[in-house]
Amino acid sequence: MLRVPFDQLHAALRRAMQQLGLTEDRAALCARLFAETTRDGVYTHGLNRFPRFVETIRNGSIDIHAEPTKTTGVGAIERWEGHRGVGNLNAHASMQRAIALATQHGIGAVALANTNHWMRGGTYGWQAAEQGLFAICWTNTLANLPAWGATTPTLGNNPLVIAVPAPAVTSYSTWQCRSSPTARSPPTANSENHFPLTAASTPQAI
């Protein structure tokens, strides 16, 4: 198996992001999120998914310039609009906001609509846990699995992330529904649209 140093992978992805039109700061963060996912062994949502990510930028599913904006909020709970922006950047920003709300209120929740695939969901659990916060993150998916005995996809393998900080080690778990589909629907131009919700809370609030 070919081994590539992390710094080289990150630099190559960053250059590719900039060629796609992302600004330097956003390209560096997006590339780091992809590279860390591959480094941690989640190959399906790291480098291996990058060609599809490029395709969805080129076909217009992703607006690389879009950034999330707040639509409403009450105390520690907020809703944000993703404007079809880069999924992992939108999710990262949403968790950062949830962390800020948790720091202020003891608990924070951010719902994000009209975004794109957030890649590895566990990324955002780590993001909170590294700040000493518990986190729960989840998102919906398109129908990509048939019910037992059926052939038409009607269910989504919706991921659920739970992150728990500890003094010596940080851990997180990600669950997804799994099945063995006998038929697949072809991807559509909007097949990357997901709607994640992130929440973070301080240990004192649990």
Backbone as numpy.savetxt, mean C-alpha at the origin, in Angstrom:
# Nx Ny Nz CAx CAy CAz Cx Cy Cz
20.62 -17.88 -8.18 19.77 -16.69 -8.18 20.66 -15.44 -8.18
20.32 -14.50 -9.05 21.07 -13.24 -9.12 20.80 -12.41 -7.87
21.87 -11.93 -7.24 21.76 -11.09 -6.05 22.20 -9.67 -6.41
21.36 -8.70 -6.11 21.65 -7.30 -6.39 21.65 -6.54 -5.08
22.70 -5.80 -4.77 22.72 -5.01 -3.53 21.53 -4.06 -3.45
21.03 -3.87 -2.25 19.84 -3.03 -2.05 20.05 -1.63 -2.65
21.20 -1.02 -2.40 21.44 0.34 -2.87 21.38 0.42 -4.39
21.88 -0.61 -5.07 21.82 -0.62 -6.53 20.39 -0.76 -7.03
19.62 -1.63 -6.38 18.22 -1.79 -6.77 17.45 -0.50 -6.55
17.66 0.11 -5.39 16.96 1.36 -5.10 17.32 2.44 -6.11
18.59 2.55 -6.43 19.04 3.59 -7.37 18.45 3.35 -8.77
18.42 2.08 -9.20 17.88 1.77 -10.53 16.39 2.07 -10.58
15.66 1.71 -9.55 14.23 1.99 -9.51 13.97 3.49 -9.44
14.79 4.21 -8.69 14.63 5.66 -8.60 14.82 6.32 -9.96
15.85 5.89 -10.69 16.07 6.44 -12.04 14.88 6.14 -12.95
14.36 4.92 -12.84 13.20 4.55 -13.67 11.99 5.41 -13.31
11.79 5.66 -12.01 10.67 6.49 -11.58 10.80 7.90 -12.13
11.99 8.45 -12.08 12.21 9.80 -12.60 11.98 9.86 -14.10
12.36 8.82 -14.81 12.11 8.77 -16.25 10.62 8.70 -16.56
9.85 8.12 -15.62 8.40 8.07 -15.78 7.74 9.40 -15.45
8.50 10.33 -14.86 7.99 11.66 -14.60 7.78 12.02 -13.15
8.10 11.12 -12.22 7.96 11.45 -10.80 9.05 12.44 -10.40
8.72 13.33 -9.48 9.72 14.25 -8.97 10.77 13.47 -8.18
11.91 14.10 -7.92 13.02 13.39 -7.29 12.65 12.81 -5.94
11.99 13.60 -5.08 11.64 13.11 -3.74 10.63 11.97 -3.81
9.62 12.12 -4.65 8.59 11.08 -4.76 9.15 9.82 -5.41
10.04 10.00 -6.38 10.68 8.86 -7.03 11.52 8.08 -6.03
12.26 8.79 -5.17 13.12 8.13 -4.18 12.29 7.33 -3.19
11.18 7.89 -2.70 10.34 7.19 -1.73 9.64 6.00 -2.38
9.07 6.19 -3.55 8.38 5.10 -4.24 9.35 3.96 -4.53
10.55 4.29 -4.98 11.56 3.28 -5.26 11.97 2.55 -3.99
12.10 3.27 -2.88 12.48 2.63 -1.62 11.40 1.64 -1.17
10.13 2.01 -1.32 9.05 1.11 -0.91 9.05 -0.17 -1.75
9.29 -0.04 -3.05 9.41 -1.22 -3.92 10.62 -2.07 -3.51
11.77 -1.41 -3.33 13.01 -2.13 -3.04 12.95 -2.84 -1.69
12.39 -2.19 -0.68 12.29 -2.82 0.63 11.37 -4.03 0.60
10.33 -3.98 -0.20 9.42 -5.11 -0.32 10.15 -6.33 -0.88
10.95 -6.10 -1.93 11.75 -7.19 -2.50 12.81 -7.67 -1.52
13.48 -6.74 -0.85 14.51 -7.10 0.14 13.94 -8.00 1.22
12.68 -7.76 1.62 12.07 -8.51 2.70 11.43 -9.82 2.22
11.56 -10.11 0.92 11.11 -11.40 0.42 9.68 -11.46 -0.09
9.00 -10.31 -0.16 7.63 -10.28 -0.70 7.73 -9.97 -2.19
8.19 -10.94 -2.95 8.56 -10.71 -4.34 7.38 -10.35 -5.22
6.18 -10.81 -4.89 5.03 -10.55 -5.73 4.64 -9.08 -5.77
5.01 -8.33 -4.73 4.59 -6.94 -4.66 5.77 -5.96 -4.66
6.95 -6.46 -4.99 8.13 -5.62 -5.09 8.55 -5.45 -6.54
9.79 -5.80 -6.82 10.34 -5.62 -8.17 9.53 -6.37 -9.22
9.02 -7.56 -8.88 8.27 -8.34 -9.85 7.00 -7.64 -10.32
6.50 -6.74 -9.51 5.27 -6.04 -9.88 5.57 -4.72 -10.60
6.82 -4.33 -10.66 7.16 -3.03 -11.22 6.75 -2.88 -12.69
6.94 -3.90 -13.55 6.49 -3.74 -14.95 5.00 -3.42 -15.06
4.18 -4.03 -14.22 2.75 -3.73 -14.25 2.49 -2.33 -13.76
3.26 -1.89 -12.77 3.15 -0.52 -12.27 3.44 0.46 -13.40
4.50 0.20 -14.16 4.84 1.07 -15.30 3.71 1.08 -16.32
3.15 -0.08 -16.58 2.06 -0.19 -17.56 0.86 0.66 -17.15
0.52 0.64 -15.86 -0.64 1.39 -15.41 -0.39 2.89 -15.40
0.86 3.30 -15.30 1.18 4.72 -15.48 0.99 5.11 -16.94
1.50 4.27 -17.83 1.44 4.59 -19.26 0.03 4.53 -19.83
-0.83 3.66 -19.25 -2.19 3.60 -19.78 -3.14 4.58 -19.10
-2.61 5.40 -18.19 -3.41 6.45 -17.59 -4.16 6.08 -16.33
-4.01 4.84 -15.85 -4.69 4.45 -14.62 -4.12 5.18 -13.41
-2.83 5.50 -13.45 -2.16 6.20 -12.36 -1.78 7.60 -12.81
-2.14 8.59 -12.00 -1.70 9.97 -12.21 -0.49 10.20 -11.31
0.68 10.24 -11.90 1.90 10.33 -11.09 2.05 11.65 -10.36
1.31 12.67 -10.78 1.43 13.99 -10.15 0.41 14.19 -9.02
-0.57 13.30 -8.93 -1.64 13.48 -7.94 -1.15 13.18 -6.54
-1.62 13.98 -5.59 -1.34 13.75 -4.17 -2.67 13.78 -3.43
-2.80 13.01 -2.35 -4.07 12.95 -1.64 -4.44 14.27 -0.99
-5.76 14.55 -0.94 -6.26 15.75 -0.29 -7.38 15.36 0.68
-7.45 16.06 1.77 -8.46 15.78 2.80 -9.83 16.25 2.33
-10.85 15.41 2.50 -12.20 15.78 2.13 -13.08 16.08 3.34
-12.85 15.39 4.44 -13.62 15.65 5.66 -12.90 15.02 6.85
-13.24 15.48 8.02 -12.62 14.93 9.22 -13.36 15.34 10.47
-13.38 14.46 11.46 -13.96 14.76 12.76 -12.99 14.24 13.81
-12.29 15.12 14.48 -11.35 14.69 15.50 -10.26 13.81 14.94
-10.22 12.56 15.41 -9.15 11.62 15.05 -9.46 10.83 13.78
-10.60 11.11 13.14 -11.02 10.34 11.97 -11.10 11.26 10.76
-10.45 10.86 9.66 -10.45 11.68 8.46 -10.67 10.83 7.21
-11.24 11.48 6.18 -11.38 10.88 4.86 -10.54 11.69 3.87
-9.86 10.97 2.98 -8.99 11.62 2.00 -9.31 11.11 0.60
-9.07 11.95 -0.39 -9.26 11.63 -1.80 -7.89 11.40 -2.44
-7.72 10.24 -3.10 -6.43 9.88 -3.67 -6.17 10.35 -5.08
-7.21 10.81 -5.80 -7.05 11.37 -7.16 -6.34 10.41 -8.13
-6.49 9.10 -7.91 -5.85 8.09 -8.77 -4.32 8.20 -8.75
-3.78 8.64 -7.63 -2.33 8.81 -7.52 -1.60 7.49 -7.34
-0.28 7.58 -7.20 0.57 6.40 -7.00 0.15 5.72 -5.69
-0.20 4.44 -5.76 -0.81 3.76 -4.62 0.05 3.71 -3.38
1.33 3.33 -3.53 2.14 3.20 -2.31 2.48 4.57 -1.71
2.59 5.60 -2.55 2.83 6.94 -2.02 1.59 7.46 -1.30
0.41 7.22 -1.87 -0.83 7.62 -1.21 -1.00 6.90 0.13
-0.72 5.59 0.14 -0.87 4.82 1.38 0.14 5.27 2.43
1.37 5.53 2.00 2.40 6.01 2.93 1.98 7.34 3.55
1.46 8.26 2.73 1.01 9.56 3.23 -0.17 9.39 4.18
-1.06 8.44 3.89 -2.21 8.22 4.75 -1.79 7.69 6.12
-0.82 6.78 6.13 -0.34 6.28 7.42 0.39 7.38 8.19
1.15 8.21 7.49 1.80 9.32 8.18 0.77 10.23 8.84
-0.36 10.45 8.14 -1.42 11.28 8.72 -2.08 10.57 9.90
-2.30 9.25 9.78 -2.88 8.49 10.89 -1.97 8.53 12.11
-0.66 8.46 11.88 0.31 8.55 12.97 0.22 9.92 13.65
0.12 10.97 12.84 0.01 12.32 13.40 -1.27 12.46 14.22
-2.37 11.91 13.73 -3.62 11.98 14.47 -3.53 11.19 15.78
-2.88 10.02 15.72 -2.73 9.20 16.93 -1.86 9.90 17.96
-0.84 10.59 17.50 0.02 11.34 18.41 -0.77 12.44 19.11
-1.70 13.04 18.38 -2.49 14.14 18.93 -3.65 13.66 19.80
-4.36 12.61 19.33 -5.61 12.20 19.96 -5.52 10.89 20.73
-4.43 10.14 20.56 -4.34 8.82 21.17 -4.77 7.71 20.23
-5.50 8.07 19.18 -5.89 7.13 18.14 -6.12 7.94 16.86
-5.86 7.34 15.73 -6.07 8.05 14.47 -6.52 7.09 13.39
-7.43 7.52 12.52 -7.92 6.68 11.42 -8.04 7.53 10.17
-7.55 7.00 9.07 -7.62 7.69 7.78 -8.18 6.73 6.74
-9.24 7.15 6.07 -9.81 6.38 4.96 -9.43 7.08 3.66
-8.97 6.32 2.70 -8.47 6.86 1.43 -9.24 6.25 0.27
-9.84 7.09 -0.57 -10.62 6.62 -1.72 -9.94 7.01 -3.02
-10.31 6.31 -4.11 -9.88 6.66 -5.46 -8.37 6.67 -5.59
-7.75 5.61 -5.14 -6.30 5.50 -5.22 -5.95 4.30 -6.09
-4.71 3.83 -6.04 -4.27 2.68 -6.82 -3.63 1.65 -5.89
-3.17 0.56 -6.46 -2.65 -0.56 -5.66 -1.57 -0.09 -4.69
-1.75 -0.44 -3.41 -0.81 0.03 -2.39 0.41 -0.87 -2.26
0.54 -1.87 -3.12 1.64 -2.82 -3.12 1.62 -3.63 -1.80
2.74 -3.74 -1.09 2.76 -4.57 0.13 2.05 -3.84 1.28
0.94 -4.41 1.74 0.22 -3.77 2.83 1.02 -3.70 4.12
1.89 -4.69 4.35 2.68 -4.71 5.57 3.61 -3.53 5.72
3.93 -2.88 4.59 4.79 -1.69 4.64 4.26 -0.66 5.62
2.96 -0.48 5.62 2.36 0.60 6.41 2.17 0.18 7.86
2.09 -1.13 8.09 2.15 -1.62 9.47 3.50 -1.34 10.09
4.58 -1.63 9.33 5.94 -1.32 9.80 6.09 0.17 10.07
5.53 0.97 9.17 5.65 2.43 9.27 5.14 2.93 10.62
4.01 2.38 11.07 3.45 2.78 12.37 4.22 2.15 13.52
4.52 0.85 13.42 5.17 0.14 14.52 6.55 0.72 14.82
7.24 1.17 13.78 8.56 1.78 14.00 8.47 3.10 14.75
7.26 3.67 14.80 7.03 4.88 15.60 6.45 4.53 16.98
6.43 3.23 17.31 5.92 2.79 18.60 4.41 2.71 18.68
3.75 2.59 17.53 2.30 2.57 17.48 1.77 1.22 17.00
0.63 0.82 17.55 -0.12 -0.29 16.99 -0.78 0.19 15.69
-1.02 -0.73 14.78 -1.69 -0.34 13.53 -2.53 -1.48 12.98
-3.64 -1.10 12.37 -4.47 -2.01 11.59 -4.69 -1.36 10.24
-4.42 -2.08 9.16 -4.61 -1.55 7.82 -5.36 -2.58 6.99
-6.25 -2.13 6.16 -6.93 -3.06 5.25 -7.37 -2.33 4.00
-7.70 -3.11 2.99 -8.16 -2.55 1.73 -9.09 -3.55 1.05
-9.88 -3.06 0.11 -10.68 -3.97 -0.71 -9.90 -4.34 -1.97
-10.44 -5.26 -2.73 -9.85 -5.62 -4.01 -10.98 -5.80 -5.03
-10.59 -5.93 -6.27 -11.55 -6.36 -7.27 -11.86 -7.84 -7.07
-12.95 -8.30 -7.66 -13.27 -9.73 -7.61 -12.21 -10.51 -8.39
-11.43 -11.33 -7.68 -10.37 -12.08 -8.35 -10.35 -13.56 -7.95
-11.32 -14.00 -7.15 -11.40 -15.40 -6.74 -12.84 -15.89 -6.89
-13.04 -17.10 -7.41 -14.39 -17.66 -7.44 -14.75 -18.26 -6.09
-16.03 -18.25 -5.78 -16.49 -18.97 -4.60 -16.25 -20.47 -4.81
-16.23 -21.23 -3.71 -15.95 -22.65 -3.80 -16.93 -23.33 -4.76
-16.38 -24.04 -5.76 -17.20 -24.75 -6.72 -17.64 -23.94 -7.91
-17.33 -22.65 -7.91 -17.73 -21.78 -9.02 -16.54 -21.53 -9.95
-16.81 -20.90 -11.08 -15.75 -20.59 -12.03 -15.61 -19.10 -12.29
-16.59 -18.31 -11.85 -16.56 -16.87 -12.09 -16.05 -16.14 -10.85
-15.02 -15.31 -10.95 -14.53 -14.58 -9.78 -15.59 -13.63 -9.22
-15.91 -13.80 -7.97 -16.88 -12.94 -7.28 -16.36 -12.44 -5.94
-15.22 -12.96 -5.48 -14.66 -12.60 -4.18 -13.32 -11.91 -4.36
-12.95 -11.08 -3.39 -11.64 -10.46 -3.38 -10.80 -11.01 -2.25
-9.48 -11.10 -2.45 -8.58 -11.57 -1.38 -8.10 -10.37 -0.57
-9.06 -9.78 0.14 -8.81 -8.52 0.85 -7.75 -8.70 1.94
-6.67 -7.92 1.88 -5.61 -8.07 2.90 -5.96 -7.33 4.20
-5.46 -7.87 5.29 -5.60 -7.26 6.61 -4.23 -7.27 7.26
-3.77 -6.13 7.72 -2.46 -5.99 8.34 -2.65 -5.57 9.80
-1.98 -6.26 10.71 -1.98 -5.89 12.12 -0.52 -5.79 12.57
-0.13 -4.65 13.07 1.25 -4.41 13.50 1.28 -4.09 14.99
2.25 -4.69 15.69 2.38 -4.51 17.14 3.83 -4.19 17.47
4.10 -3.02 18.05 5.48 -2.69 18.44 5.86 -3.35 19.75
7.14 -3.62 19.93 7.66 -4.18 21.17 9.05 -3.59 21.40
9.55 -3.60 22.64 10.85 -2.97 22.92 12.00 -3.52 22.09
12.05 -4.83 21.91 13.20 -5.43 21.24 12.92 -5.83 19.80
11.66 -5.98 19.44 11.34 -6.46 18.11 9.99 -5.89 17.69
9.87 -5.61 16.42 8.61 -5.15 15.87 8.07 -6.25 14.97
6.81 -6.56 15.11 6.23 -7.63 14.31 4.96 -7.15 13.63
4.65 -7.78 12.49 3.38 -7.51 11.86 2.93 -8.78 11.16
1.63 -8.88 10.97 1.05 -10.01 10.25 0.16 -9.50 9.16
0.15 -10.20 8.04 -0.74 -9.86 6.94 -1.49 -11.11 6.55
-2.81 -11.00 6.45 -3.64 -12.11 6.02 -4.31 -11.75 4.71
-4.44 -12.75 3.83 -5.20 -12.59 2.62 -5.98 -13.87 2.36
-7.20 -13.72 1.83 -7.99 -14.87 1.44 -7.33 -15.55 0.26
-7.19 -16.86 0.30 -6.56 -17.60 -0.79 -7.51 -18.66 -1.33
-7.41 -18.92 -2.60 -8.21 -19.95 -3.22 -7.47 -20.43 -4.45
-8.05 -21.39 -5.16 -7.45 -21.89 -6.40 -8.45 -21.66 -7.52
-8.48 -20.47 -8.11 -9.49 -20.16 -9.11 -9.32 -21.03 -10.35
-10.45 -21.36 -10.94 -10.43 -22.14 -12.18 -10.64 -21.25 -13.39
-10.89 -19.98 -13.16 -11.03 -19.03 -14.27 -10.59 -17.67 -13.79
-10.09 -16.87 -14.70 -9.63 -15.53 -14.35 -10.23 -14.52 -15.30
-10.56 -13.36 -14.76 -11.02 -12.27 -15.62 -9.81 -11.47 -16.05
-9.78 -11.01 -17.30 -8.65 -10.20 -17.75 -8.62 -8.88 -17.02
-7.42 -8.32 -16.76 -7.34 -7.03 -16.08 -7.92 -5.92 -16.94
-8.49 -4.92 -16.29 -9.02 -3.76 -17.00 -8.15 -2.56 -16.71
-8.44 -1.47 -17.37 -7.64 -0.25 -17.18 -7.70 0.23 -15.76
-8.81 -0.07 -15.05 -8.97 0.39 -13.67 -8.76 -0.73 -12.66
-8.09 -1.80 -13.09 -7.96 -2.96 -12.22 -7.06 -2.72 -11.02
-6.37 -1.57 -10.96 -5.50 -1.28 -9.83 -6.18 -0.43 -8.77
-7.42 0.00 -8.97 -8.07 0.89 -8.02 -8.43 0.16 -6.75
-7.83 0.57 -5.63 -8.11 0.00 -4.32 -8.53 1.15 -3.41
-9.12 0.79 -2.28 -9.60 1.80 -1.35 -9.18 1.41 0.05
-7.95 1.77 0.45 -7.46 1.32 1.76 -7.90 2.21 2.90
-7.89 1.64 4.07 -8.09 2.40 5.28 -6.94 2.08 6.21
-6.35 3.11 6.79 -5.26 2.91 7.72 -5.65 3.50 9.07
-5.19 2.88 10.12 -5.46 3.38 11.45 -4.24 3.15 12.31
-3.94 4.09 13.17 -2.82 3.94 14.08 -3.26 4.42 15.46
-2.72 3.81 16.48 -3.05 4.24 17.83 -1.82 4.10 18.71
-1.76 4.93 19.73 -0.65 4.84 20.66 -0.86 3.63 21.56
0.23 3.04 22.08 0.07 1.90 23.01 -0.82 2.26 24.20
-0.76 3.51 24.66 -1.55 3.91 25.81 -3.04 3.88 25.53
-3.40 3.98 24.22 -4.81 4.05 23.90 -5.46 2.68 23.80
-4.66 1.61 23.82 -5.22 0.27 23.65 -5.53 -0.35 25.01
